[in-house]
Amino acid sequence: MAKIPKKLLHSVRFTALEAIERINRGGAYSNLLLNELIQKNKVDGKDTALLTELVYGTISRQLLLAYDIEPFIKKAKKVDPWVKSLLQLSVYQMLYLDRVPDHAIINEAVEIAKAKGNPGTGKFVNGVLRSIQREGIPSLDLIKDPIERLATEISLPRFLTEKFVTEIGVEETRKLGLSLLEPSRVSARIDLRFLTRAEAIEALEEDGIEARISELTPYGIIADRGFLAGSELFQNGWLTIQDESSMLVAQALQIEPGQKVLDACAAPGGKTTHIASLLQDEGSVTALDIHDHKLKLVRENAERLRVTDTVVTKKMDAREAAKNFAPESFDRILVDAPCSGLGLMRRKPDIKYQKKPQDFIQLPEIQLEILKNCAPTLKSGGIMVYSTCTIAKEENQQVVAEFLAAHPEFEKIELDLEMKLQPAIHEQMLVLYPEMFMTDGFFICAMRKK
């Protein structure tokens, strides 16, 4: 590959292609990678929103875009993966963005192709994109297999599409999949010890941020415009970025000041700090994780959010809790278990391409082991909340059912949540699909020790 011209190297589309390539090779999560590349390639600040849109939009529709370009490249002897990514990135812009004319998209794609490849690659990319511009993309009706057609339409791997069709039906799977193609919205948790949500919204206006009150949680606001993490409230520790669904967990625990709480899988600390704020500087929350660097994140969050006196971190595998804590040590326990993360597919679109069927066999075993080993440390009459950021039944309802069958001393209790969430509560368990309220997908079950 020839040396990339400096102007091209710092361009938003070249950086977007680099991000997509690295995500496709594996080992790089989109949300972490973008910040790294913005710094490395010195992308102009005004272009960061476009960069995010290009990367997330292309990755989230990858299977659909691959179908769109396939008829136009099938006669080629060999098409390198990066060239396919460049074509998908370009077609995404042509189909879904109206701010840039097609000729500008094609011209820059050709320049990138020549710089990364050679003049012949540029000619090939130009020919493919001009043909798509002229002929249009193929109809999904050409796919005769209905599951394959749906999987392509919503850009979800076939095995996941089949899984959701079995669990929630064809139309609900379509709604779920299409909702994942919409941009994520940004929400934040307000620390009500310091100010009300109305006061927070008024203060944010002074920073040029438009926000509104969440209808799902009494602690949340939703930002419609502006950068929340750059606000004075964020710097003061009175606000933290957190999805509305994640805020429901501390509410489900029914925290009272002075209690001793165990957060068994705590990092990076969003729920830990929420619990700590509800303790009102009385009692404690013990936060566990197996990695030092993740516990460091918990402590840093606790410091910024002014709850260091309430948060205690311990390096420990939650499956060892019963060996390390005396029986009935805690009034409340949160098991926000490691999971497949399928509820985060809108925010981290690359997740859906990385999952394998065996994940849904291995993860429930770990989740059950954590619940089983935390259970003895809960006081009689105490509440243990099991939550995940996935929408897979094997990791949610089935784990709860298996745990309760083996632990008759526990029973499910009603969830103390907002009325708007009631349609998502079934058999005393919250199953929040991403399309319902445009939040992350989430599961919550509260159980009391008799």
DOVEXDREN-217038 format. One record per residue (C-alpha): residue in one letter; x, y, z; residue number from 1. Coordinates in steps of 0.1 Angstrom, whole numbers, plus 5000, padded with zeros to 4 digits. Each point is the difference from the previous one (the first is absolute). Example, Ala and Ser with C-alpha at 12.3 -4.5 7.8 and 13.67 -1.06 7.14 Angstrom:
{baba->A	u->5123	v->4955	w->5078	roza->1};
{baba->S	u->5014	v->5034	w->4993	roza->2};
//
This chain:
{baba->M	u->5000	v->5000	w->5000	roza->1};
{baba->A	u->5013	v->5034	w->4990	roza->2};
{baba->K	u->5004	v->5028	w->5026	roza->3};
{baba->I	u->4966	v->5015	w->5007	roza->4};
{baba->P	u->4998	v->5037	w->4992	roza->5};
{baba->K	u->4998	v->5021	w->5031	roza->6};
{baba->K	u->4967	v->5016	w->4990	roza->7};
{baba->L	u->4984	v->4966	w->4995	roza->8};
{baba->L	u->5014	v->4986	w->5031	roza->9};
{baba->H	u->4983	v->5026	w->5022	roza->10};
{baba->S	u->4967	v->4997	w->4981	roza->11};
{baba->V	u->4969	v->4987	w->5017	roza->12};
{baba->R	u->4993	v->4973	w->4974	roza->13};
{baba->F	u->5035	v->4986	w->5000	roza->14};
{baba->T	u->4998	v->4998	w->5038	roza->15};
{baba->A	u->4966	v->4984	w->4999	roza->16};
{baba->L	u->5014	v->4973	w->4976	roza->17};
{baba->E	u->5029	v->4994	w->5024	roza->18};
{baba->A	u->4975	v->4996	w->5029	roza->19};
{baba->I	u->4978	v->4976	w->4980	roza->20};
{baba->E	u->5030	v->4979	w->4990	roza->21};
{baba->R	u->5013	v->4997	w->5035	roza->22};
{baba->I	u->4965	v->4991	w->5014	roza->23};
{baba->N	u->4996	v->4973	w->4973	roza->24};
{baba->R	u->5033	v->4985	w->5009	roza->25};
{baba->G	u->4988	v->4996	w->5036	roza->26};
{baba->G	u->5014	v->5011	w->5033	roza->27};
{baba->A	u->4989	v->5037	w->4997	roza->28};
{baba->Y	u->4967	v->5012	w->5014	roza->29};
{baba->S	u->4985	v->5029	w->4979	roza->30};
{baba->N	u->4993	v->5023	w->5029	roza->31};
{baba->L	u->5037	v->4998	w->5013	roza->32};
{baba->L	u->5016	v->5000	w->4966	roza->33};
{baba->L	u->4985	v->5032	w->4987	roza->34};
{baba->N	u->5016	v->5022	w->5027	roza->35};
{baba->E	u->5034	v->4984	w->4993	roza->36};
{baba->L	u->4998	v->5007	w->4963	roza->37};
{baba->I	u->4987	v->5035	w->5004	roza->38};
{baba->Q	u->5032	v->5008	w->5019	roza->39};
{baba->K	u->5023	v->4980	w->4978	roza->40};
{baba->N	u->4988	v->5014	w->4967	roza->41};
{baba->K	u->4994	v->5035	w->5014	roza->42};
{baba->V	u->4964	v->5000	w->4987	roza->43};
{baba->D	u->4985	v->5035	w->5001	roza->44};
{baba->G	u->4976	v->5005	w->5030	roza->45};
{baba->K	u->4971	v->5010	w->4977	roza->46};
{baba->D	u->5003	v->4966	w->4982	roza->47};
{baba->T	u->4998	v->4977	w->5030	roza->48};
{baba->A	u->4962	v->4997	w->4999	roza->49};
{baba->L	u->5002	v->4991	w->4963	roza->50};
{baba->L	u->5027	v->4975	w->5007	roza->51};
{baba->T	u->4979	v->4983	w->5027	roza->52};
{baba->E	u->4970	v->4999	w->4976	roza->53};
{baba->L	u->5020	v->4985	w->4972	roza->54};
{baba->V	u->5016	v->4973	w->5022	roza->55};
{baba->Y	u->4969	v->4990	w->5019	roza->56};
{baba->G	u->4977	v->5003	w->4970	roza->57};
{baba->T	u->5022	v->4978	w->4979	roza->58};
{baba->I	u->5007	v->4974	w->5027	roza->59};
{baba->S	u->4964	v->4997	w->5011	roza->60};
{baba->R	u->4988	v->4994	w->4964	roza->61};
{baba->Q	u->5030	v->4979	w->4989	roza->62};
{baba->L	u->4981	v->4969	w->4989	roza->63};
{baba->L	u->4975	v->5020	w->4981	roza->64};
{baba->L	u->5027	v->5021	w->4983	roza->65};
{baba->A	u->5019	v->4968	w->4991	roza->66};
{baba->Y	u->4969	v->4988	w->4983	roza->67};
{baba->D	u->4996	v->5034	w->4982	roza->68};
{baba->I	u->5034	v->4998	w->4984	roza->69};
{baba->E	u->5003	v->4963	w->4993	roza->70};
{baba->P	u->4985	v->5000	w->4964	roza->71};
{baba->F	u->5025	v->5027	w->4990	roza->72};
{baba->I	u->5031	v->4982	w->5012	roza->73};
{baba->K	u->4992	v->4964	w->4995	roza->74};
{baba->K	u->5018	v->4998	w->4966	roza->75};
{baba->A	u->5033	v->5014	w->5015	roza->76};
{baba->K	u->5027	v->4973	w->5006	roza->77};
{baba->K	u->5008	v->5013	w->5034	roza->78};
{baba->V	u->4989	v->5030	w->5021	roza->79};
{baba->D	u->5021	v->5008	w->5031	roza->80};
{baba->P	u->4980	v->5003	w->5032	roza->81};
{baba->W	u->5010	v->5037	w->5004	roza->82};
{baba->V	u->4986	v->5007	w->4965	roza->83};
{baba->K	u->4967	v->4984	w->5009	roza->84};
{baba->S	u->5000	v->5022	w->5032	roza->85};
{baba->L	u->5007	v->5031	w->4979	roza->86};
{baba->L	u->4971	v->4991	w->4976	roza->87};
{baba->Q	u->4976	v->4994	w->5030	roza->88};
{baba->L	u->5010	v->5033	w->5016	roza->89};
{baba->S	u->4994	v->5018	w->4967	roza->90};
{baba->V	u->4967	v->4983	w->4993	roza->91};
{baba->Y	u->4988	v->5008	w->5035	roza->92};
{baba->Q	u->5006	v->5037	w->4994	roza->93};
{baba->M	u->4983	v->4998	w->4966	roza->94};
{baba->L	u->4969	v->4983	w->5014	roza->95};
{baba->Y	u->4996	v->5015	w->5034	roza->96};
{baba->L	u->5017	v->5034	w->5001	roza->97};
{baba->D	u->4987	v->5029	w->4980	roza->98};
{baba->R	u->5025	v->5027	w->5010	roza->99};
{baba->V	u->5027	v->4989	w->4976	roza->100};
{baba->P	u->4994	v->4996	w->4962	roza->101};
{baba->D	u->5007	v->4966	w->4985	roza->102};
{baba->H	u->5028	v->5014	w->4977	roza->103};
{baba->A	u->5019	v->5013	w->5031	roza->104};
{baba->I	u->4996	v->4966	w->5018	roza->105};
{baba->I	u->5012	v->4981	w->4969	roza->106};
{baba->N	u->5030	v->5023	w->4993	roza->107};
{baba->E	u->5013	v->4997	w->5036	roza->108};
{baba->A	u->4995	v->4962	w->4999	roza->109};
{baba->V	u->5021	v->4998	w->4968	roza->110};
{baba->E	u->5027	v->5021	w->5016	roza->111};
{baba->I	u->5001	v->4978	w->5030	roza->112};
{baba->A	u->5001	v->4969	w->4978	roza->113};
{baba->K	u->5029	v->5013	w->4979	roza->114};
{baba->A	u->5019	v->5010	w->5032	roza->115};
{baba->K	u->4995	v->4967	w->5018	roza->116};
{baba->G	u->5002	v->4979	w->4969	roza->117};
{baba->N	u->5010	v->5012	w->4965	roza->118};
{baba->P	u->4984	v->5017	w->4970	roza->119};
{baba->G	u->4983	v->4968	w->4990	roza->120};
{baba->T	u->4983	v->4997	w->5034	roza->121};
{baba->G	u->4988	v->5036	w->4996	roza->122};
{baba->K	u->4986	v->4991	w->4966	roza->123};
{baba->F	u->4982	v->4969	w->5014	roza->124};
{baba->V	u->4984	v->5020	w->5029	roza->125};
{baba->N	u->4989	v->5027	w->4976	roza->126};
{baba->G	u->4984	v->4975	w->4977	roza->127};
{baba->V	u->4981	v->4982	w->5028	roza->128};
{baba->L	u->4987	v->5032	w->5015	roza->129};
{baba->R	u->4990	v->5015	w->4967	roza->130};
{baba->S	u->4981	v->4968	w->4991	roza->131};
{baba->I	u->4982	v->5001	w->5034	roza->132};
{baba->Q	u->4992	v->5037	w->4994	roza->133};
{baba->R	u->4986	v->4992	w->4966	roza->134};
{baba->E	u->4982	v->4966	w->5006	roza->135};
{baba->G	u->4991	v->5002	w->5037	roza->136};
{baba->I	u->5003	v->4973	w->5026	roza->137};
{baba->P	u->4984	v->4965	w->4997	roza->138};
{baba->S	u->4966	v->4994	w->5016	roza->139};
{baba->L	u->4998	v->4979	w->5031	roza->140};
{baba->D	u->4971	v->4982	w->4983	roza->141};
{baba->L	u->5026	v->4981	w->4981	roza->142};
{baba->I	u->5009	v->4981	w->5032	roza->143};
{baba->K	u->4975	v->4971	w->5001	roza->144};
{baba->D	u->5008	v->4986	w->5035	roza->145};
{baba->P	u->4979	v->5022	w->5023	roza->146};
{baba->I	u->5024	v->4997	w->5030	roza->147};
{baba->E	u->5030	v->5009	w->4978	roza->148};
{baba->R	u->4980	v->5029	w->4985	roza->149};
{baba->L	u->4991	v->5013	w->5035	roza->150};
{baba->A	u->5036	v->4995	w->5012	roza->151};
{baba->T	u->5013	v->5020	w->4971	roza->152};
{baba->E	u->4974	v->5028	w->5004	roza->153};
{baba->I	u->5009	v->5006	w->5036	roza->154};
{baba->S	u->5037	v->4991	w->4996	roza->155};
{baba->L	u->4999	v->4974	w->5028	roza->156};
{baba->P	u->5019	v->4967	w->4997	roza->157};
{baba->R	u->4976	v->4971	w->4990	roza->158};
{baba->F	u->5004	v->4980	w->5033	roza->159};
{baba->L	u->4990	v->5031	w->5020	roza->160};
{baba->T	u->4971	v->5008	w->4977	roza->161};
{baba->E	u->4987	v->4964	w->5003	roza->162};
{baba->K	u->5004	v->5002	w->5038	roza->163};
{baba->F	u->4979	v->5032	w->5003	roza->164};
{baba->V	u->4974	v->4988	w->4975	roza->165};
{baba->T	u->4996	v->4969	w->5022	roza->166};
{baba->E	u->4997	v->5021	w->5032	roza->167};
{baba->I	u->4980	v->5031	w->4989	roza->168};
{baba->G	u->4988	v->4994	w->4965	roza->169};
{baba->V	u->5008	v->5013	w->4965	roza->170};
{baba->E	u->4985	v->5035	w->5003	roza->171};
{baba->E	u->5014	v->5007	w->5034	roza->172};
{baba->T	u->5034	v->4988	w->4988	roza->173};
{baba->R	u->4997	v->5024	w->4970	roza->174};
{baba->K	u->4991	v->5029	w->5024	roza->175};
{baba->L	u->5029	v->4991	w->5023	roza->176};
{baba->G	u->5025	v->4998	w->4971	roza->177};
{baba->L	u->4989	v->5032	w->4983	roza->178};
{baba->S	u->5002	v->5019	w->5033	roza->179};
{baba->L	u->5036	v->4990	w->5003	roza->180};
{baba->L	u->5008	v->5019	w->4968	roza->181};
{baba->E	u->4988	v->5033	w->5017	roza->182};
{baba->P	u->5026	v->5021	w->5017	roza->183};
{baba->S	u->5004	v->4996	w->5038	roza->184};
{baba->R	u->4987	v->5029	w->5022	roza->185};
{baba->V	u->5021	v->5013	w->5028	roza->186};
{baba->S	u->4986	v->5000	w->5035	roza->187};
{baba->A	u->5015	v->5010	w->5034	roza->188};
{baba->R	u->4993	v->4993	w->5036	roza->189};
{baba->I	u->4996	v->5031	w->5023	roza->190};
{baba->D	u->5012	v->4997	w->5036	roza->191};
{baba->L	u->4969	v->5012	w->5018	roza->192};
{baba->R	u->5021	v->5007	w->5031	roza->193};
{baba->F	u->5012	v->5032	w->4983	roza->194};
{baba->L	u->4972	v->5012	w->4977	roza->195};
{baba->T	u->4967	v->4990	w->4984	roza->196};
{baba->R	u->4997	v->4989	w->4964	roza->197};
{baba->A	u->4983	v->5033	w->4991	roza->198};
{baba->E	u->5029	v->5019	w->5015	roza->199};
{baba->A	u->5024	v->4978	w->4980	roza->200};
{baba->I	u->4982	v->5007	w->4967	roza->201};
{baba->E	u->5001	v->5037	w->5007	roza->202};
{baba->A	u->5037	v->4999	w->5008	roza->203};
{baba->L	u->5008	v->4980	w->4969	roza->204};
{baba->E	u->4983	v->5026	w->4978	roza->205};
{baba->E	u->5027	v->5024	w->5010	roza->206};
{baba->D	u->5025	v->4975	w->4985	roza->207};
{baba->G	u->4980	v->4999	w->4968	roza->208};
{baba->I	u->4985	v->4965	w->5008	roza->209};
{baba->E	u->4964	v->4993	w->4993	roza->210};
{baba->A	u->4986	v->4973	w->5024	roza->211};
{baba->R	u->4967	v->4987	w->5012	roza->212};
{baba->I	u->4988	v->4979	w->5030	roza->213};
{baba->S	u->4999	v->4962	w->4996	roza->214};
{baba->E	u->4966	v->4984	w->5003	roza->215};
{baba->L	u->5016	v->4966	w->5010	roza->216};
{baba->T	u->5020	v->5009	w->5030	roza->217};
{baba->P	u->4998	v->5027	w->5027	roza->218};
{baba->Y	u->5038	v->5006	w->4997	roza->219};
{baba->G	u->5004	v->5004	w->4963	roza->220};
{baba->I	u->5001	v->5026	w->4973	roza->221};
{baba->I	u->5004	v->4996	w->4962	roza->222};
{baba->A	u->5022	v->5023	w->4980	roza->223};
{baba->D	u->4986	v->5010	w->4966	roza->224};
{baba->R	u->5029	v->5022	w->4991	roza->225};
{baba->G	u->5034	v->5008	w->5014	roza->226};
{baba->F	u->5029	v->4982	w->5017	roza->227};
{baba->L	u->4991	v->4990	w->5036	roza->228};
{baba->A	u->5034	v->4989	w->5010	roza->229};
{baba->G	u->5013	v->5035	w->4993	roza->230};
{baba->S	u->4975	v->5016	w->5023	roza->231};
{baba->E	u->5008	v->5017	w->5033	roza->232};
{baba->L	u->4976	v->4976	w->5017	roza->233};
{baba->F	u->5020	v->4970	w->4988	roza->234};
{baba->Q	u->5033	v->5016	w->5012	roza->235};
{baba->N	u->4984	v->5007	w->5034	roza->236};
{baba->G	u->4989	v->4964	w->5003	roza->237};
{baba->W	u->4963	v->5009	w->5002	roza->238};
{baba->L	u->4993	v->4982	w->4967	roza->239};
{baba->T	u->5013	v->4968	w->4985	roza->240};
{baba->I	u->4993	v->4984	w->4966	roza->241};
{baba->Q	u->4979	v->4969	w->5004	roza->242};
{baba->D	u->4973	v->4983	w->4980	roza->243};
{baba->E	u->4965	v->5003	w->5014	roza->244};
{baba->S	u->4997	v->4962	w->5002	roza->245};
{baba->S	u->5031	v->4998	w->5021	roza->246};
{baba->M	u->4986	v->5025	w->5025	roza->247};
{baba->L	u->4971	v->4977	w->5008	roza->248};
{baba->V	u->5022	v->4975	w->5018	roza->249};
{baba->A	u->5007	v->5021	w->5031	roza->250};
{baba->Q	u->4963	v->5009	w->5001	roza->251};
{baba->A	u->4990	v->4962	w->5000	roza->252};
{baba->L	u->5023	v->4994	w->5030	roza->253};
{baba->Q	u->4978	v->5023	w->5022	roza->254};
{baba->I	u->5031	v->5015	w->5017	roza->255};
{baba->E	u->4997	v->5015	w->5034	roza->256};
{baba->P	u->5026	v->5022	w->5017	roza->257};
{baba->G	u->5024	v->4981	w->5023	roza->258};
{baba->Q	u->4997	v->4967	w->4982	roza->259};
{baba->K	u->5030	v->4978	w->4991	roza->260};
{baba->V	u->4999	v->4992	w->4963	roza->261};
{baba->L	u->5020	v->4976	w->4978	roza->262};
{baba->D	u->5005	v->5008	w->4963	roza->263};
{baba->A	u->5013	v->4967	w->4988	roza->264};
{baba->C	u->5011	v->5010	w->4965	roza->265};
{baba->A	u->5006	v->5037	w->5004	roza->266};
{baba->A	u->5023	v->5014	w->4973	roza->267};
{baba->P	u->5000	v->5027	w->4987	roza->268};
{baba->G	u->4979	v->5012	w->5029	roza->269};
{baba->G	u->4969	v->5017	w->4985	roza->270};
{baba->K	u->4976	v->4979	w->5021	roza->271};
{baba->T	u->5024	v->5000	w->5030	roza->272};
{baba->T	u->5001	v->5038	w->5002	roza->273};
{baba->H	u->4962	v->5002	w->4996	roza->274};
{baba->I	u->4995	v->4976	w->5029	roza->275};
{baba->A	u->5025	v->5020	w->5021	roza->276};
{baba->S	u->4982	v->5033	w->4993	roza->277};
{baba->L	u->4967	v->4983	w->5012	roza->278};
{baba->L	u->5017	v->4990	w->5032	roza->279};
{baba->Q	u->5002	v->5037	w->5009	roza->280};
{baba->D	u->5035	v->4998	w->5014	roza->281};
{baba->E	u->4989	v->4972	w->5024	roza->282};
{baba->G	u->5008	v->4963	w->4997	roza->283};
{baba->S	u->5023	v->4986	w->4973	roza->284};
{baba->V	u->5001	v->4984	w->4966	roza->285};
{baba->T	u->5027	v->4973	w->4994	roza->286};
{baba->A	u->5010	v->4999	w->4964	roza->287};
{baba->L	u->5016	v->4968	w->4986	roza->288};
{baba->D	u->5019	v->4994	w->4968	roza->289};
{baba->I	u->5028	v->4976	w->4989	roza->290};
{baba->H	u->5021	v->5027	w->4983	roza->291};
{baba->D	u->5021	v->5027	w->5017	roza->292};
{baba->H	u->4996	v->5024	w->4971	roza->293};
{baba->K	u->4962	v->4997	w->5001	roza->294};
{baba->L	u->4999	v->5006	w->5038	roza->295};
{baba->K	u->5021	v->5031	w->4993	roza->296};
{baba->L	u->4972	v->5012	w->4978	roza->297};
{baba->V	u->4975	v->4994	w->5028	roza->298};
{baba->R	u->5021	v->5020	w->5024	roza->299};
{baba->E	u->5004	v->5028	w->4974	roza->300};
{baba->N	u->4963	v->5002	w->4994	roza->301};
{baba->A	u->4993	v->4999	w->5038	roza->302};
{baba->E	u->5024	v->5030	w->5004	roza->303};
{baba->R	u->4985	v->5020	w->4972	roza->304};
{baba->L	u->4965	v->4993	w->5013	roza->305};
{baba->R	u->5009	v->5008	w->5036	roza->306};
{baba->V	u->4992	v->4966	w->5016	roza->307};
{baba->T	u->5035	v->4988	w->5009	roza->308};
{baba->D	u->4991	v->4997	w->5037	roza->309};
{baba->T	u->4972	v->4976	w->4991	roza->310};
{baba->V	u->5017	v->4978	w->4974	roza->311};
{baba->V	u->5024	v->4972	w->5009	roza->312};
{baba->T	u->5017	v->4981	w->4972	roza->313};
{baba->K	u->5012	v->4964	w->5002	roza->314};
{baba->K	u->5018	v->4979	w->4974	roza->315};
{baba->M	u->4980	v->4968	w->5000	roza->316};
{baba->D	u->4982	v->4976	w->4977	roza->317};
{baba->A	u->4963	v->5002	w->5010	roza->318};
{baba->R	u->4999	v->4963	w->4999	roza->319};
{baba->E	u->5022	v->5000	w->5031	roza->320};
{baba->A	u->4977	v->5023	w->5020	roza->321};
{baba->A	u->4987	v->4973	w->5024	roza->322};
{baba->K	u->5036	v->4991	w->5009	roza->323};
{baba->N	u->5010	v->5036	w->5007	roza->324};
{baba->F	u->4970	v->5015	w->5017	roza->325};
{baba->A	u->4982	v->4987	w->5031	roza->326};
{baba->P	u->4964	v->4987	w->4996	roza->327};
{baba->E	u->4974	v->5028	w->5000	roza->328};
{baba->S	u->5025	v->5028	w->4996	roza->329};
{baba->F	u->4980	v->5022	w->4977	roza->330};
{baba->D	u->4965	v->5017	w->5000	roza->331};
{baba->R	u->5000	v->5002	w->4962	roza->332};
{baba->I	u->5019	v->4982	w->4972	roza->333};
{baba->L	u->5003	v->5010	w->4964	roza->334};
{baba->V	u->5011	v->4973	w->4975	roza->335};
{baba->D	u->5003	v->5020	w->4967	roza->336};
{baba->A	u->5015	v->4969	w->4984	roza->337};
{baba->P	u->5024	v->4997	w->4971	roza->338};
{baba->C	u->4979	v->4993	w->4969	roza->339};
{baba->S	u->4999	v->4999	w->4963	roza->340};
{baba->G	u->4992	v->5037	w->4998	roza->341};
{baba->L	u->4973	v->4996	w->4973	roza->342};
{baba->G	u->4981	v->5029	w->5016	roza->343};
{baba->L	u->5028	v->5023	w->4989	roza->344};
{baba->M	u->4999	v->4992	w->4963	roza->345};
{baba->R	u->4988	v->5036	w->4991	roza->346};
{baba->R	u->5028	v->5016	w->5020	roza->347};
{baba->K	u->5027	v->4974	w->4990	roza->348};
{baba->P	u->4988	v->4986	w->4967	roza->349};
{baba->D	u->5030	v->4978	w->4995	roza->350};
{baba->I	u->4988	v->4978	w->5030	roza->351};
{baba->K	u->4975	v->4982	w->4978	roza->352};
{baba->Y	u->5026	v->4987	w->4976	roza->353};
{baba->Q	u->5022	v->4986	w->5027	roza->354};
{baba->K	u->4975	v->4977	w->5018	roza->355};
{baba->K	u->5000	v->4963	w->4996	roza->356};
{baba->P	u->4973	v->4974	w->5010	roza->357};
{baba->Q	u->5022	v->4985	w->5027	roza->358};
{baba->D	u->5001	v->5034	w->5018	roza->359};
{baba->F	u->4964	v->4993	w->5011	roza->360};
{baba->I	u->5011	v->4967	w->5016	roza->361};
{baba->Q	u->5031	v->5012	w->5018	roza->362};
{baba->L	u->4988	v->5034	w->5014	roza->363};
{baba->P	u->4969	v->4986	w->5019	roza->364};
{baba->E	u->5023	v->4976	w->5018	roza->365};
{baba->I	u->5021	v->5030	w->5013	roza->366};
{baba->Q	u->4970	v->5021	w->5008	roza->367};
{baba->L	u->4984	v->4972	w->5021	roza->368};
{baba->E	u->5033	v->4994	w->5018	roza->369};
{baba->I	u->5002	v->5037	w->5010	roza->370};
{baba->L	u->4964	v->5000	w->5013	roza->371};
{baba->K	u->5006	v->4967	w->5019	roza->372};
{baba->N	u->5031	v->5014	w->5017	roza->373};
{baba->C	u->4986	v->5034	w->5009	roza->374};
{baba->A	u->4967	v->4986	w->5014	roza->375};
{baba->P	u->5014	v->4989	w->5034	roza->376};
{baba->T	u->5014	v->5034	w->5007	roza->377};
{baba->L	u->4966	v->5017	w->4998	roza->378};
{baba->K	u->4981	v->5006	w->5033	roza->379};
{baba->S	u->4966	v->4985	w->5005	roza->380};
{baba->G	u->4974	v->5024	w->4987	roza->381};
{baba->G	u->5026	v->5016	w->4977	roza->382};
{baba->I	u->4997	v->5006	w->4963	roza->383};
{baba->M	u->5022	v->4987	w->4973	roza->384};
{baba->V	u->4996	v->5014	w->4965	roza->385};
{baba->Y	u->5012	v->4981	w->4969	roza->386};
{baba->S	u->5005	v->5021	w->4969	roza->387};
{baba->T	u->5016	v->4998	w->4966	roza->388};
{baba->C	u->5004	v->5021	w->4969	roza->389};
{baba->T	u->4988	v->4972	w->4978	roza->390};
{baba->I	u->4967	v->4989	w->4985	roza->391};
{baba->A	u->5008	v->4963	w->4998	roza->392};
{baba->K	u->4975	v->4978	w->5020	roza->393};
{baba->E	u->5028	v->4975	w->5008	roza->394};
{baba->E	u->5018	v->5027	w->5019	roza->395};
{baba->N	u->4969	v->5016	w->5016	roza->396};
{baba->Q	u->4968	v->4982	w->5007	roza->397};
{baba->Q	u->5015	v->4965	w->4999	roza->398};
{baba->V	u->5028	v->5010	w->5024	roza->399};
{baba->V	u->4975	v->5014	w->5025	roza->400};
{baba->A	u->4978	v->4969	w->4997	roza->401};
{baba->E	u->5029	v->4976	w->5005	roza->402};
{baba->F	u->5013	v->5021	w->5030	roza->403};
{baba->L	u->4966	v->5001	w->5017	roza->404};
{baba->A	u->4994	v->4963	w->4994	roza->405};
{baba->A	u->5033	v->4992	w->5019	roza->406};
{baba->H	u->4995	v->5028	w->5027	roza->407};
{baba->P	u->4964	v->4998	w->5014	roza->408};
{baba->E	u->5010	v->5025	w->5027	roza->409};
{baba->F	u->4998	v->5027	w->4972	roza->410};
{baba->E	u->4969	v->5014	w->4983	roza->411};
{baba->K	u->4994	v->5025	w->4973	roza->412};
{baba->I	u->4985	v->5033	w->5011	roza->413};
{baba->E	u->4983	v->5029	w->4982	roza->414};
{baba->L	u->5023	v->5025	w->4983	roza->415};
{baba->D	u->4996	v->5036	w->5013	roza->416};
{baba->L	u->5003	v->5017	w->4967	roza->417};
{baba->E	u->4982	v->5028	w->4980	roza->418};
{baba->M	u->4965	v->4993	w->4986	roza->419};
{baba->K	u->5012	v->5005	w->4964	roza->420};
{baba->L	u->5022	v->4968	w->5004	roza->421};
{baba->Q	u->4971	v->4978	w->5010	roza->422};
{baba->P	u->4994	v->4985	w->4965	roza->423};
{baba->A	u->5036	v->4988	w->5001	roza->424};
{baba->I	u->4995	v->4981	w->5033	roza->425};
{baba->H	u->4990	v->4964	w->4998	roza->426};
{baba->E	u->4998	v->4975	w->5029	roza->427};
{baba->Q	u->5016	v->5027	w->5022	roza->428};
{baba->M	u->5030	v->5003	w->4976	roza->429};
{baba->L	u->5009	v->5030	w->4979	roza->430};
{baba->V	u->5009	v->4990	w->4964	roza->431};
{baba->L	u->5009	v->5032	w->4983	roza->432};
{baba->Y	u->5005	v->4996	w->4962	roza->433};
{baba->P	u->5019	v->5028	w->4983	roza->434};
{baba->E	u->4971	v->5010	w->4977	roza->435};
{baba->M	u->4975	v->5006	w->5029	roza->436};
{baba->F	u->5014	v->5033	w->5012	roza->437};
{baba->M	u->5033	v->5004	w->4980	roza->438};
{baba->T	u->5021	v->4991	w->5030	roza->439};
{baba->D	u->5025	v->4971	w->5003	roza->440};
{baba->G	u->4984	v->4966	w->5003	roza->441};
{baba->F	u->5000	v->4989	w->5036	roza->442};
{baba->F	u->4987	v->4974	w->5025	roza->443};
{baba->I	u->4992	v->5005	w->5037	roza->444};
{baba->C	u->4986	v->4976	w->5026	roza->445};
{baba->A	u->4999	v->5008	w->5037	roza->446};
{baba->M	u->4999	v->4970	w->5025	roza->447};
{baba->R	u->4994	v->5001	w->5037	roza->448};
{baba->K	u->5016	v->4976	w->5025	roza->449};
{baba->K	u->4972	v->4986	w->5021	roza->450};
//
